[in-house]
């Protein structure tokens, strides 16, 4: 399975939440790779921050796609 970056959209975040994060921090790569856990939590709360942190740490459970079926995050 090849996963280089798991973008915010695929973490189950809505457009408003993504826009809020981007307006505070600039880019998805900054959010996913450079911010402290506390920085993210201060903007979007604990539950969403934990999902971002799990993805960043490679602990997000991902079901592979294939054969015309998309993969998904659980």
C-alpha positions in Angstrom: 0.0 0.0 0.0 1.4 3.4 -1.0 0.4 6.4 1.1 2.7 9.4 0.8 0.4 12.1 2.3 -3.1 11.7 3.8 -4.7 15.0 3.1 -7.0 16.6 5.6 -10.1 16.0 3.4 -9.6 12.3 3.9 -9.5 12.5 7.6 -13.2 13.2 7.7 -12.8 16.9 8.2 -15.4 19.2 6.7 -14.7 22.2 4.5 -15.3 24.7 7.3 -12.8 22.9 9.6 -10.2 22.7 6.9 -10.7 26.3 6.0 -10.3 27.2 9.7 -7.1 25.3 10.0 -5.7 26.7 6.7 -6.5 30.3 7.7 -4.6 29.8 11.0 -1.6 27.8 9.8 -1.3 28.3 6.0 -0.8 24.9 4.3 -1.8 21.3 4.8 1.8 20.3 5.0 2.4 22.7 7.8 -0.6 21.3 9.7 0.4 17.7 9.0 4.1 17.9 9.7 5.2 21.0 11.6 2.7 22.0 14.3 2.6 20.8 17.9 -0.4 18.8 19.1 -1.4 21.8 21.3 -1.4 24.2 18.4 -3.8 22.1 16.4 -6.0 21.4 19.4 -6.3 25.1 20.2 -8.0 25.7 16.9 -10.1 22.6 16.3 -10.5 20.9 19.6 -9.2 17.5 21.0 -11.2 15.0 18.8 -10.2 16.5 15.5 -6.6 17.2 16.7 -6.3 13.5 17.7 -7.3 12.4 14.2 -4.7 14.6 12.6 -2.0 13.5 15.1 -2.9 9.8 14.4 -2.5 10.4 10.7 0.8 12.2 11.1 2.2 9.4 13.4 1.1 6.7 11.0 -1.5 5.3 13.5 -4.6 6.0 11.4 -6.3 2.8 10.4 -6.7 2.8 6.6 -8.6 0.2 4.6 -7.1 -0.3 1.2 -9.0 0.2 -2.0 -8.7 -1.8 -5.2 -10.7 -3.2 -8.0 -12.8 0.0 -8.5 -13.3 0.5 -4.8 -11.8 3.5 -3.0 -9.8 3.0 0.2 -11.1 4.7 3.3 -10.1 5.9 6.8 -11.7 4.2 9.8 
